[in-house]
């Protein structure tokens, strides 16, 4: 089958300001806050629905040479490890952005080097 886009991750200096803005624009609500100031917003029904959530990842400044937006995907018909194997066979490759190895997600790069994450939870196909 395939993956679904579950989150769009946007690096930003002021997550609270962007959360207020995008909640108004999209009629979203705050779904969660992280200790570092990052905020996840999304539709009222929460994560895993038809619309992806927007994760506003707190950053002091944009990282040189890195896009401020990346995609998170979730498998729809297999577990995370099986989907990881499928994505690698399609041409994705592991990307090292300083992970500890304890994360529940995998950081990958597409064939042109654009980073994305494969999250652990399986979502129902739309």
N, CA, C and O atoms as a Tinker XYZ file with bonds, in Angstrom:
   504  protein
     1  N      0.843000   -1.178000    0.000000    73     2
     2  CA     0.000000    0.000000    0.000000    64     1     3
     3  C      0.883000    1.234000    0.000000    63     2     4     5
     4  O      1.673000    1.413000   -0.927000    81     3
     5  N      0.776000    2.096000    1.013000    73     3     6
     6  CA     1.506000    3.362000    0.990000    64     5     7
     7  C      1.591000    3.958000    2.379000    63     6     8     9
     8  O      1.160000    3.361000    3.365000    81     7
     9  N      2.156000    5.149000    2.429000    73     7    10
    10  CA     2.183000    5.960000    3.641000    64     9    11
    11  C      1.154000    7.076000    3.484000    63    10    12    13
    12  O      0.623000    7.315000    2.399000    81    11
    13  N      0.893000    7.746000    4.594000    73    11    14
    14  CA     0.091000    8.973000    4.586000    64    13    15
    15  C      0.905000   10.082000    5.204000    63    14    16    17
    16  O      1.657000    9.851000    6.150000    81    15
    17  N      0.764000   11.287000    4.680000    73    15    18
    18  CA     1.351000   12.450000    5.336000    64    17    19
    19  C      0.539000   12.695000    6.592000    63    18    20    21
    20  O     -0.674000   12.898000    6.534000    81    19
    21  N      1.221000   12.674000    7.729000    73    19    22
    22  CA     0.526000   12.855000    8.999000    64    21    23
    23  C      0.835000   14.196000    9.642000    63    22    24    25
    24  O     -0.004000   14.757000   10.347000    81    23
    25  N      2.039000   14.713000    9.403000    73    23    26
    26  CA     2.441000   15.986000    9.986000    64    25    27
    27  C      3.286000   16.758000    8.990000    63    26    28    29
    28  O      4.028000   16.178000    8.197000    81    27
    29  N      3.162000   18.062000    9.043000    73    27    30
    30  CA     4.098000   18.958000    8.392000    64    29    31
    31  C      4.845000   19.641000    9.530000    63    30    32    33
    32  O      4.218000   20.176000   10.444000    81    31
    33  N      6.164000   19.630000    9.488000    73    31    34
    34  CA     6.981000   20.172000   10.565000    64    33    35
    35  C      7.637000   21.449000   10.061000    63    34    36    37
    36  O      8.344000   21.442000    9.054000    81    35
    37  N      7.394000   22.542000   10.773000    73    35    38
    38  CA     7.913000   23.842000   10.380000    64    37    39
    39  C      8.824000   24.374000   11.476000    63    38    40    41
    40  O      8.381000   24.607000   12.601000    81    39
    41  N     10.099000   24.566000   11.146000    73    39    42
    42  CA    11.038000   25.179000   12.080000    64    41    43
    43  C     10.742000   26.662000   12.197000    63    42    44    45
    44  O     10.610000   27.348000   11.184000    81    43
    45  N     10.636000   27.168000   13.429000    73    43    46
    46  CA    10.286000   28.580000   13.622000    64    45    47
    47  C     10.829000   29.105000   14.945000    63    46    48    49
    48  O     11.102000   28.335000   15.866000    81    47
    49  N     10.981000   30.410000   15.025000    73    47    50
    50  CA    11.486000   31.035000   16.250000    64    49    51
    51  C     10.390000   31.210000   17.297000    63    50    52    53
    52  O     10.664000   31.107000   18.493000    81    51
    53  N      9.146000   31.473000   16.867000    73    51    54
    54  CA     8.061000   31.778000   17.798000    64    53    55
    55  C      6.851000   30.875000   17.544000    63    54    56    57
    56  O      5.891000   31.290000   16.893000    81    55
    57  N      6.897000   29.641000   18.057000    73    55    58
    58  CA     5.787000   28.718000   17.840000    64    57    59
    59  C      4.435000   29.248000   18.312000    63    58    60    61
    60  O      3.422000   29.001000   17.658000    81    59
    61  N      4.394000   29.973000   19.434000    73    59    62
    62  CA     3.117000   30.495000   19.942000    64    61    63
    63  C      2.475000   31.445000   18.936000    63    62    64    65
    64  O      1.270000   31.377000   18.693000    81    63
    65  N      3.282000   32.328000   18.351000    73    63    66
    66  CA     2.763000   33.289000   17.379000    64    65    67
    67  C      2.230000   32.552000   16.155000    63    66    68    69
    68  O      1.131000   32.840000   15.683000    81    67
    69  N      3.011000   31.598000   15.641000    73    67    70
    70  CA     2.558000   30.859000   14.462000    64    69    71
    71  C      1.375000   29.956000   14.778000    63    70    72    73
    72  O      0.506000   29.759000   13.928000    81    71
    73  N      1.326000   29.404000   15.985000    73    71    74
    74  CA     0.180000   28.567000   16.362000    64    73    75
    75  C     -1.108000   29.384000   16.337000    63    74    76    77
    76  O     -2.120000   28.934000   15.798000    81    75
    77  N     -1.073000   30.573000   16.913000    73    75    78
    78  CA    -2.271000   31.430000   16.892000    64    77    79
    79  C     -2.676000   31.738000   15.460000    63    78    80    81
    80  O     -3.853000   31.657000   15.107000    81    79
    81  N     -1.687000   32.094000   14.629000    73    79    82
    82  CA    -1.974000   32.435000   13.243000    64    81    83
    83  C     -2.600000   31.254000   12.491000    63    82    84    85
    84  O     -3.678000   31.386000   11.911000    81    83
    85  N     -1.918000   30.094000   12.503000    73    83    86
    86  CA    -2.394000   28.958000   11.718000    64    85    87
    87  C     -3.668000   28.346000   12.288000    63    86    88    89
    88  O     -4.469000   27.790000   11.537000    81    87
    89  N     -3.873000   28.436000   13.598000    73    87    90
    90  CA    -5.147000   27.965000   14.164000    64    89    91
    91  C     -6.306000   28.792000   13.611000    63    90    92    93
    92  O     -7.363000   28.251000   13.287000    81    91
    93  N     -6.103000   30.095000   13.506000    73    91    94
    94  CA    -7.148000   30.951000   12.938000    64    93    95
    95  C     -7.336000   30.684000   11.450000    63    94    96    97
    96  O     -8.468000   30.570000   10.979000    81    95
    97  N     -6.239000   30.584000   10.707000    73    95    98
    98  CA    -6.312000   30.371000    9.265000    64    97    99
    99  C     -7.013000   29.052000    8.938000    63    98   100   101
   100  O     -7.863000   29.004000    8.048000    81    99
   101  N     -6.658000   27.983000    9.655000    73    99   102
   102  CA    -7.119000   26.629000    9.318000    64   101   103
   103  C     -8.246000   26.107000   10.202000    63   102   104   105
   104  O     -8.715000   24.986000   10.007000    81   103
   105  N     -8.689000   26.919000   11.184000    73   103   106
   106  CA    -9.661000   26.474000   12.191000    64   105   107
   107  C     -9.137000   25.244000   12.926000    63   106   108   109
   108  O     -9.873000   24.286000   13.161000    81   107
   109  N     -7.857000   25.285000   13.284000    73   107   110
   110  CA    -7.194000   24.231000   14.042000    64   109   111
   111  C     -7.201000   24.597000   15.520000    63   110   112   113
   112  O     -7.539000   25.719000   15.896000    81   111
   113  N     -6.820000   23.628000   16.351000    73   111   114
   114  CA    -6.665000   23.824000   17.789000    64   113   115
   115  C     -5.280000   23.332000   18.190000    63   114   116   117
   116  O     -4.650000   22.565000   17.461000    81   115
   117  N     -4.811000   23.777000   19.352000    73   115   118
   118  CA    -3.550000   23.284000   19.885000    64   117   119
   119  C     -3.773000   21.858000   20.381000    63   118   120   121
   120  O     -4.663000   21.607000   21.194000    81   119
   121  N     -2.963000   20.932000   19.886000    73   119   122
   122  CA    -3.070000   19.519000   20.270000    64   121   123
   123  C     -2.046000   19.141000   21.334000    63   122   124   125
   124  O     -2.259000   18.197000   22.095000    81   123
   125  N     -0.939000   19.872000   21.390000    73   123   126
   126  CA     0.074000   19.540000   22.380000    64   125   127
   127  C      1.202000   20.546000   22.382000    63   126   128   129
   128  O      1.443000   21.256000   21.405000    81   127
   129  N      1.885000   20.583000   23.515000    73   127   130
   130  CA     3.053000   21.456000   23.680000    64   129   131
   131  C      4.206000   20.618000   24.197000    63   130   132   133
   132  O      4.014000   19.726000   25.023000    81   131
   133  N      5.414000   20.907000   23.706000    73   131   134
   134  CA     6.621000   20.225000   24.143000    64   133   135
   135  C      7.383000   21.111000   25.130000    63   134   136   137
   136  O      7.183000   22.325000   25.164000    81   135
   137  N      8.249000   20.504000   25.924000    73   135   138
   138  CA     9.045000   21.249000   26.900000    64   137   139
   139  C      9.925000   22.315000   26.262000    63   138   140   141
   140  O     10.229000   23.323000   26.899000    81   139
   141  N     10.342000   22.107000   25.005000    73   139   142
   142  CA    11.230000   23.073000   24.351000    64   141   143
   143  C     10.481000   24.246000   23.717000    63   142   144   145
   144  O     11.099000   25.107000   23.091000    81   143
   145  N      9.145000   24.288000   23.875000    73   143   146
   146  CA     8.346000   25.364000   23.300000    64   145   147
   147  C      7.690000   25.023000   21.982000    63   146   148   149
   148  O      6.908000   25.819000   21.463000    81   147
   149  N      7.987000   23.860000   21.428000    73   147   150
   150  CA     7.348000   23.428000   20.186000    64   149   151
   151  C      5.871000   23.154000   20.444000    63   150   152   153
   152  O      5.486000   22.783000   21.553000    81   151
   153  N      5.049000   23.339000   19.418000    73   151   154
   154  CA     3.600000   23.186000   19.548000    64   153   155
   155  C      3.071000   22.403000   18.358000    63   154   156   157
   156  O      3.483000   22.634000   17.222000    81   155
   157  N      2.158000   21.478000   18.620000    73   155   158
   158  CA     1.458000   20.775000   17.543000    64   157   159
   159  C      0.028000   21.281000   17.495000    63   158   160   161
   160  O     -0.672000   21.311000   18.508000    81   159
   161  N     -0.398000   21.680000   16.292000    73   159   162
   162  CA    -1.777000   22.113000   16.090000    64   161   163
   163  C     -2.405000   21.216000   15.035000    63   162   164   165
   164  O     -1.706000   20.622000   14.214000    81   163
   165  N     -3.722000   21.125000   15.064000    73   163   166
   166  CA    -4.387000   20.296000   14.074000    64   165   167
   167  C     -5.884000   20.409000   14.160000    63   166   168   169
   168  O     -6.413000   21.214000   14.927000    81   167
   169  N     -6.573000   19.602000   13.371000    73   167   170
   170  CA    -8.028000   19.613000   13.378000    64   169   171
   171  C     -8.552000   19.176000   14.745000    63   170   172   173
   172  O     -7.859000   18.490000   15.497000    81   171
   173  N     -9.756000   19.573000   15.049000    73   171   174
   174  CA   -10.351000   19.283000   16.366000    64   173   175
   175  C    -10.399000   17.789000   16.680000    63   174   176   177
   176  O    -10.345000   17.397000   17.846000    81   175
   177  N    -10.500000   16.954000   15.645000    73   175   178
   178  CA   -10.528000   15.497000   15.889000    64   177   179
   179  C     -9.151000   14.935000   16.226000    63   178   180   181
   180  O     -9.044000   13.774000   16.619000    81   179
   181  N     -8.096000   15.734000   16.081000    73   179   182
   182  CA    -6.762000   15.331000   16.506000    64   181   183
   183  C     -5.931000   14.678000   15.424000    63   182   184   185
   184  O     -6.296000   14.661000   14.248000    81   183
   185  N     -4.802000   14.141000   15.857000    73   183   186
   186  CA    -3.828000   13.501000   14.979000    64   185   187
   187  C     -4.407000   12.245000   14.352000    63   186   188   189
   188  O     -5.166000   11.518000   14.993000    81   187
   189  N     -4.050000   11.988000   13.103000    73   187   190
   190  CA    -4.425000   10.749000   12.436000    64   189   191
   191  C     -5.663000   10.834000   11.580000    63   190   192   193
   192  O     -6.048000    9.847000   10.953000    81   191
   193  N     -6.301000   12.000000   11.536000    73   191   194
   194  CA    -7.490000   12.175000   10.707000    64   193   195
   195  C     -7.124000   12.438000    9.257000    63   194   196   197
   196  O     -6.005000   12.170000    8.820000    81   195
   197  N     -8.081000   12.962000    8.531000    73   195   198
   198  CA    -7.885000   13.204000    7.106000    64   197   199
   199  C     -6.873000   14.311000    6.823000    63   198   200   201
   200  O     -6.202000   14.273000    5.792000    81   199
   201  N     -6.748000   15.295000    7.714000    73   199   202
   202  CA    -5.813000   16.390000    7.520000    64   201   203
   203  C     -4.556000   16.156000    8.343000    63   202   204   205
   204  O     -4.641000   15.671000    9.472000    81   203
   205  N     -3.390000   16.491000    7.798000    73   203   206
   206  CA    -2.174000   16.402000    8.609000    64   205   207
   207  C     -2.156000   17.491000    9.669000    63   206   208   209
   208  O     -2.774000   18.543000    9.503000    81   207
   209  N     -1.446000   17.235000   10.755000    73   207   210
   210  CA    -1.238000   18.259000   11.765000    64   209   211
   211  C     -0.049000   19.112000   11.355000    63   210   212   213
   212  O      0.697000   18.751000   10.445000    81   211
   213  N      0.125000   20.238000   12.023000    73   211   214
   214  CA     1.254000   21.131000   11.794000    64   213   215
   215  C      2.041000   21.185000   13.100000    63   214   216   217
   216  O      1.530000   21.624000   14.130000    81   215
   217  N      3.291000   20.732000   13.040000    73   215   218
   218  CA     4.158000   20.731000   14.214000    64   217   219
   219  C      5.116000   21.904000   14.070000    63   218   220   221
   220  O      5.945000   21.932000   13.160000    81   219
   221  N      4.998000   22.872000   14.973000    73   219   222
   222  CA     5.815000   24.085000   14.942000    64   221   223
   223  C      7.006000   23.853000   15.850000    63   222   224   225
   224  O      6.908000   23.969000   17.072000    81   223
   225  N      8.131000   23.523000   15.236000    73   223   226
   226  CA     9.340000   23.104000   15.946000    64   225   227
   227  C     10.210000   24.316000   16.273000    63   226   228   229
   228  O     10.713000   24.996000   15.378000    81   227
   229  N     10.378000   24.573000   17.561000    73   227   230
   230  CA    11.126000   25.757000   18.002000    64   229   231
   231  C     12.590000   25.679000   17.578000    63   230   232   233
   232  O     13.276000   24.695000   17.856000    81   231
   233  N     13.065000   26.733000   16.897000    73   231   234
   234  CA    14.452000   26.873000   16.467000    64   233   235
   235  C     14.864000   28.307000   16.717000    63   234   236   237
   236  O     14.087000   29.226000   16.458000    81   235
   237  N     16.063000   28.515000   17.211000    73   235   238
   238  CA    16.556000   29.882000   17.420000    64   237   239
   239  C     16.721000   30.612000   16.094000    63   238   240   241
   240  O     16.404000   31.797000   15.986000    81   239
   241  N     17.211000   29.911000   15.100000    73   239   242
   242  CA    17.422000   30.507000   13.782000    64   241   243
   243  C     17.361000   29.387000   12.754000    63   242   244   245
   244  O     17.641000   28.233000   13.076000    81   243
   245  N     16.998000   29.718000   11.525000    73   243   246
   246  CA    17.014000   28.682000   10.484000    64   245   247
   247  C     18.408000   28.074000   10.362000    63   246   248   249
   248  O     19.413000   28.779000   10.444000    81   247
   249  N     18.455000   26.768000   10.169000    73   247   250
   250  CA    19.736000   26.090000   10.013000    64   249   251
   251  C     20.223000   26.272000    8.580000    63   250   252   253
   252  O     19.490000   25.973000    7.638000    81   251
   253  N     21.451000   26.759000    8.404000    73   251   254
   254  CA    21.967000   26.994000    7.056000    64   253   255
   255  C     21.891000   25.730000    6.195000    63   254   256   257
   256  O     22.284000   24.645000    6.624000    81   255
   257  N     21.386000   25.891000    4.991000    73   255   258
   258  CA    21.337000   24.786000    4.048000    64   257   259
   259  C     20.233000   23.787000    4.297000    63   258   260   261
   260  O     20.167000   22.767000    3.611000    81   259
   261  N     19.350000   24.049000    5.273000    73   259   262
   262  CA    18.262000   23.115000    5.570000    64   261   263
   263  C     16.932000   23.819000    5.356000    63   262   264   265
   264  O     16.770000   24.974000    5.752000    81   263
   265  N     15.981000   23.133000    4.734000    73   263   266
   266  CA    14.657000   23.731000    4.585000    64   265   267
   267  C     13.984000   23.851000    5.952000    63   266   268   269
   268  O     14.279000   23.086000    6.870000    81   267
   269  N     13.093000   24.804000    6.070000    73   267   270
   270  CA    12.383000   24.993000    7.336000    64   269   271
   271  C     11.169000   24.066000    7.450000    63   270   272   273
   272  O     10.569000   23.978000    8.521000    81   271
   273  N     10.801000   23.384000    6.384000    73   271   274
   274  CA     9.623000   22.527000    6.392000    64   273   275
   275  C     10.017000   21.125000    5.978000    63   274   276   277
   276  O     10.754000   20.946000    5.008000    81   275
   277  N      9.529000   20.119000    6.710000    73   275   278
   278  CA     9.697000   18.733000    6.266000    64   277   279
   279  C      8.426000   17.952000    6.542000    63   278   280   281
   280  O      7.574000   18.385000    7.319000    81   279
   281  N      8.307000   16.823000    5.914000    73   279   282
   282  CA     7.108000   15.986000    5.995000    64   281   283
   283  C      7.367000   14.823000    6.938000    63   282   284   285
   284  O      8.455000   14.248000    6.951000    81   283
   285  N      6.347000   14.481000    7.734000    73   283   286
   286  CA     6.337000   13.241000    8.507000    64   285   287
   287  C      5.290000   12.326000    7.884000    63   286   288   289
   288  O      4.201000   12.773000    7.527000    81   287
   289  N      5.619000   11.052000    7.756000    73   287   290
   290  CA     4.680000   10.079000    7.198000    64   289   291
   291  C      4.480000    8.927000    8.176000    63   290   292   293
   292  O      5.324000    8.659000    9.031000    81   291
   293  N      3.341000    8.253000    8.027000    73   291   294
   294  CA     3.021000    7.061000    8.806000    64   293   295
   295  C      2.581000    5.968000    7.852000    63   294   296   297
   296  O      1.891000    6.235000    6.868000    81   295
   297  N      2.978000    4.745000    8.137000    73   295   298
   298  CA     2.535000    3.599000    7.338000    64   297   299
   299  C      1.029000    3.403000    7.513000    63   298   300   301
   300  O      0.462000    3.745000    8.551000    81   299
   301  N      0.396000    2.850000    6.485000    73   299   302
   302  CA    -1.042000    2.593000    6.549000    64   301   303
   303  C     -1.386000    1.105000    6.573000    63   302   304   305
   304  O     -2.498000    0.742000    6.958000    81   303
   305  N     -0.468000    0.248000    6.176000    73   303   306
   306  CA    -0.841000   -1.167000    6.063000    64   305   307
   307  C      0.229000   -2.125000    6.557000    63   306   308   309
   308  O      0.159000   -3.321000    6.272000    81   307
   309  N      1.207000   -1.635000    7.282000    73   307   310
   310  CA     2.279000   -2.496000    7.803000    64   309   311
   311  C      2.918000   -1.779000    8.980000    63   310   312   313
   312  O      2.659000   -0.597000    9.209000    81   311
   313  N      3.743000   -2.484000    9.718000    73   311   314
   314  CA     4.399000   -1.841000   10.855000    64   313   315
   315  C      5.539000   -0.951000   10.367000    63   314   316   317
   316  O      5.900000   -0.966000    9.190000    81   315
   317  N      6.093000   -0.181000   11.290000    73   315   318
   318  CA     7.119000    0.802000   10.948000    64   317   319
   319  C      8.344000    0.162000   10.311000    63   318   320   321
   320  O      8.869000    0.690000    9.330000    81   319
   321  N      8.807000   -0.951000   10.838000    73   319   322
   322  CA    10.022000   -1.578000   10.295000    64   321   323
   323  C      9.808000   -2.076000    8.869000    63   322   324   325
   324  O     10.686000   -1.922000    8.020000    81   323
   325  N      8.655000   -2.667000    8.604000    73   323   326
   326  CA     8.366000   -3.126000    7.241000    64   325   327
   327  C      8.265000   -1.936000    6.284000    63   326   328   329
   328  O      8.714000   -2.013000    5.140000    81   327
   329  N      7.674000   -0.842000    6.758000    73   327   330
   330  CA     7.572000    0.348000    5.907000    64   329   331
   331  C      8.947000    0.972000    5.694000    63   330   332   333
   332  O      9.230000    1.482000    4.610000    81   331
   333  N      9.792000    0.938000    6.700000    73   331   334
   334  CA    11.162000    1.441000    6.542000    64   333   335
   335  C     11.881000    0.660000    5.443000    63   334   336   337
   336  O     12.533000    1.256000    4.586000    81   335
   337  N     11.767000   -0.645000    5.462000    73   335   338
   338  CA    12.387000   -1.473000    4.418000    64   337   339
   339  C     11.861000   -1.098000    3.037000    63   338   340   341
   340  O     12.628000   -1.008000    2.079000    81   339
   341  N     10.549000   -0.881000    2.938000    73   339   342
   342  CA     9.939000   -0.514000    1.654000    64   341   343
   343  C     10.471000    0.831000    1.171000    63   342   344   345
   344  O     10.805000    0.975000   -0.005000    81   343
   345  N     10.555000    1.817000    2.065000    73   343   346
   346  CA    11.031000    3.143000    1.682000    64   345   347
   347  C     12.492000    3.108000    1.257000    63   346   348   349
   348  O     12.875000    3.773000    0.295000    81   347
   349  N     13.311000    2.335000    1.967000    73   347   350
   350  CA    14.717000    2.203000    1.576000    64   349   351
   351  C     14.852000    1.552000    0.208000    63   350   352   353
   352  O     15.704000    1.945000   -0.590000    81   351
   353  N     14.013000    0.557000   -0.065000    73   351   354
   354  CA    14.043000   -0.105000   -1.377000    64   353   355
   355  C     13.613000    0.850000   -2.493000    63   354   356   357
   356  O     14.029000    0.691000   -3.641000    81   355
   357  N     12.784000    1.838000   -2.159000    73   355   358
   358  CA    12.339000    2.817000   -3.149000    64   357   359
   359  C     13.381000    3.902000   -3.423000    63   358   360   361
   360  O     13.228000    4.685000   -4.361000    81   359
   361  N     14.439000    3.951000   -2.612000    73   359   362
   362  CA    15.486000    4.935000   -2.838000    64   361   363
   363  C     15.711000    5.903000   -1.693000    63   362   364   365
   364  O     16.612000    6.738000   -1.773000    81   363
   365  N     14.921000    5.819000   -0.627000    73   363   366
   366  CA    15.193000    6.653000    0.552000    64   365   367
   367  C     16.484000    6.155000    1.189000    63   366   368   369
   368  O     16.894000    5.014000    0.979000    81   367
   369  N     17.112000    7.020000    1.962000    73   367   370
   370  CA    18.307000    6.603000    2.690000    64   369   371
   371  C     18.274000    7.220000    4.084000    63   370   372   373
   372  O     17.683000    8.283000    4.273000    81   371
   373  N     18.895000    6.574000    5.055000    73   371   374
   374  CA    18.930000    7.137000    6.406000    64   373   375
   375  C     19.636000    8.493000    6.397000    63   374   376   377
   376  O     20.598000    8.701000    5.658000    81   375
   377  N     19.146000    9.403000    7.221000    73   375   378
   378  CA    19.751000   10.726000    7.350000    64   377   379
   379  C     20.110000   10.948000    8.815000    63   378   380   381
   380  O     19.316000   10.664000    9.711000    81   379
   381  N     21.291000   11.449000    9.041000    73   379   382
   382  CA    21.747000   11.715000   10.404000    64   381   383
   383  C     21.629000   13.207000   10.676000    63   382   384   385
   384  O     22.327000   14.021000   10.073000    81   383
   385  N     20.730000   13.551000   11.598000    73   383   386
   386  CA    20.579000   14.951000   11.989000    64   385   387
   387  C     20.895000   15.112000   13.476000    63   386   388   389
   388  O     20.474000   16.077000   14.115000    81   387
   389  N     21.648000   14.144000   14.014000    73   387   390
   390  CA    22.021000   14.201000   15.414000    64   389   391
   391  C     21.112000   13.412000   16.331000    63   390   392   393
   392  O     21.028000   13.705000   17.523000    81   391
   393  N     20.434000   12.422000   15.794000    73   391   394
   394  CA    19.566000   11.602000   16.617000    64   393   395
   395  C     20.378000   10.871000   17.685000    63   394   396   397
   396  O     21.584000   10.667000   17.548000    81   395
   397  N     19.677000   10.482000   18.754000    73   395   398
   398  CA    20.325000    9.738000   19.841000    64   397   399
   399  C     20.249000    8.237000   19.625000    63   398   400   401
   400  O     21.009000    7.485000   20.235000    81   399
   401  N     19.341000    7.789000   18.765000    73   399   402
   402  CA    19.095000    6.364000   18.593000    64   401   403
   403  C     17.934000    5.878000   19.435000    63   402   404   405
   404  O     17.499000    4.734000   19.301000    81   403
   405  N     17.429000    6.741000   20.302000    73   403   406
   406  CA    16.299000    6.398000   21.169000    64   405   407
   407  C     14.964000    6.883000   20.612000    63   406   408   409
   408  O     13.917000    6.626000   21.208000    81   407
   409  N     14.987000    7.581000   19.479000    73   407   410
   410  CA    13.760000    8.135000   18.912000    64   409   411
   411  C     12.826000    7.019000   18.444000    63   410   412   413
   412  O     13.269000    5.925000   18.095000    81   411
   413  N     11.541000    7.316000   18.444000    73   411   414
   414  CA    10.551000    6.348000   17.959000    64   413   415
   415  C     10.306000    6.512000   16.463000    63   414   416   417
   416  O      9.465000    5.811000   15.901000    81   415
   417  N     11.015000    7.416000   15.813000    73   415   418
   418  CA    10.867000    7.660000   14.380000    64   417   419
   419  C     12.204000    7.456000   13.681000    63   418   420   421
   420  O     13.258000    7.393000   14.314000    81   419
   421  N     12.131000    7.354000   12.357000    73   419   422
   422  CA    13.333000    7.244000   11.522000    64   421   423
   423  C     13.437000    8.497000   10.669000    63   422   424   425
   424  O     12.454000    8.921000   10.060000    81   423
   425  N     14.618000    9.088000   10.624000    73   423   426
   426  CA    14.874000   10.236000    9.753000    64   425   427
   427  C     15.473000    9.689000    8.465000    63   426   428   429
   428  O     16.461000    8.955000    8.481000    81   427
   429  N     14.859000   10.061000    7.360000    73   427   430
   430  CA    15.271000    9.579000    6.044000    64   429   431
   431  C     15.449000   10.765000    5.107000    63   430   432   433
   432  O     15.035000   11.882000    5.419000    81   431
   433  N     16.058000   10.519000    3.971000    73   431   434
   434  CA    16.156000   11.512000    2.903000    64   433   435
   435  C     15.639000   10.874000    1.624000    63   434   436   437
   436  O     15.887000    9.699000    1.354000    81   435
   437  N     14.917000   11.665000    0.844000    73   435   438
   438  CA    14.444000   11.163000   -0.447000    64   437   439
   439  C     15.623000   11.136000   -1.424000    63   438   440   441
   440  O     16.721000   11.553000   -1.057000    81   439
   441  N     15.427000   10.660000   -2.647000    73   439   442
   442  CA    16.548000   10.554000   -3.583000    64   441   443
   443  C     17.277000   11.867000   -3.878000    63   442   444   445
   444  O     18.416000   11.838000   -4.344000    81   443
   445  N     16.645000   13.023000   -3.618000    73   443   446
   446  CA    17.324000   14.305000   -3.823000    64   445   447
   447  C     17.852000   14.909000   -2.527000    63   446   448   449
   448  O     18.361000   16.030000   -2.529000    81   447
   449  N     17.734000   14.171000   -1.413000    73   447   450
   450  CA    18.280000   14.637000   -0.153000    64   449   451
   451  C     17.323000   15.386000    0.754000    63   450   452   453
   452  O     17.734000   15.873000    1.807000    81   451
   453  N     16.057000   15.490000    0.373000    73   451   454
   454  CA    15.068000   16.155000    1.219000    64   453   455
   455  C     14.715000   15.252000    2.392000    63   454   456   457
   456  O     14.303000   14.108000    2.201000    81   455
   457  N     14.878000   15.770000    3.606000    73   455   458
   458  CA    14.634000   14.953000    4.795000    64   457   459
   459  C     13.151000   14.806000    5.079000    63   458   460   461
   460  O     12.360000   15.719000    4.843000    81   459
   461  N     12.792000   13.638000    5.589000    73   459   462
   462  CA    11.447000   13.384000    6.084000    64   461   463
   463  C     11.550000   12.330000    7.168000    63   462   464   465
   464  O     12.570000   11.653000    7.294000    81   463
   465  N     10.482000   12.193000    7.955000    73   463   466
   466  CA    10.498000   11.236000    9.060000    64   465   467
   467  C      9.397000   10.201000    8.883000    63   466   468   469
   468  O      8.286000   10.520000    8.462000    81   467
   469  N      9.723000    8.964000    9.210000    73   467   470
   470  CA     8.753000    7.881000    9.261000    64   469   471
   471  C      8.402000    7.688000   10.732000    63   470   472   473
   472  O      9.235000    7.251000   11.526000    81   471
   473  N      7.167000    8.017000   11.086000    73   471   474
   474  CA     6.717000    7.904000   12.472000    64   473   475
   475  C      6.285000    6.486000   12.780000    63   474   476   477
   476  O      6.096000    5.679000   11.870000    81   475
   477  N      6.128000    6.179000   14.056000    73   475   478
   478  CA     5.870000    4.811000   14.497000    64   477   479
   479  C      4.427000    4.346000   14.290000    63   478   480   481
   480  O      4.197000    3.231000   13.820000    81   479
   481  N      3.462000    5.188000   14.635000    73   479   482
   482  CA     2.047000    4.768000   14.609000    64   481   483
   483  C      1.599000    4.435000   13.195000    63   482   484   485
   484  O      1.988000    5.098000   12.234000    81   483
   485  N      0.780000    3.405000   13.082000    73   483   486
   486  CA     0.151000    3.072000   11.802000    64   485   487
   487  C     -1.176000    3.819000   11.737000    63   486   488   489
   488  O     -1.932000    3.828000   12.708000    81   487
   489  N     -1.466000    4.451000   10.585000    73   487   490
   490  CA    -2.720000    5.167000   10.406000    64   489   491
   491  C     -3.601000    4.407000    9.431000    63   490   492   493
   492  O     -3.110000    3.683000    8.564000    81   491
   493  N     -4.891000    4.578000    9.579000    73   491   494
   494  CA    -5.818000    3.986000    8.624000    64   493   495
   495  C     -5.693000    4.715000    7.299000    63   494   496   497
   496  O     -5.504000    5.931000    7.279000    81   495
   497  N     -5.796000    3.985000    6.182000    73   495   498
   498  CA    -5.779000    4.667000    4.883000    64   497   499
   499  C     -7.046000    5.523000    4.760000    63   498   500   501
   500  O     -8.064000    5.227000    5.386000    81   499
   501  N     -6.976000    6.565000    3.962000    73   499   502
   502  CA    -8.162000    7.432000    3.769000    64   501   503
   503  C     -9.101000    6.819000    2.785000    63   502   504
   504  O    -10.149000    7.393000    2.492000    81   503
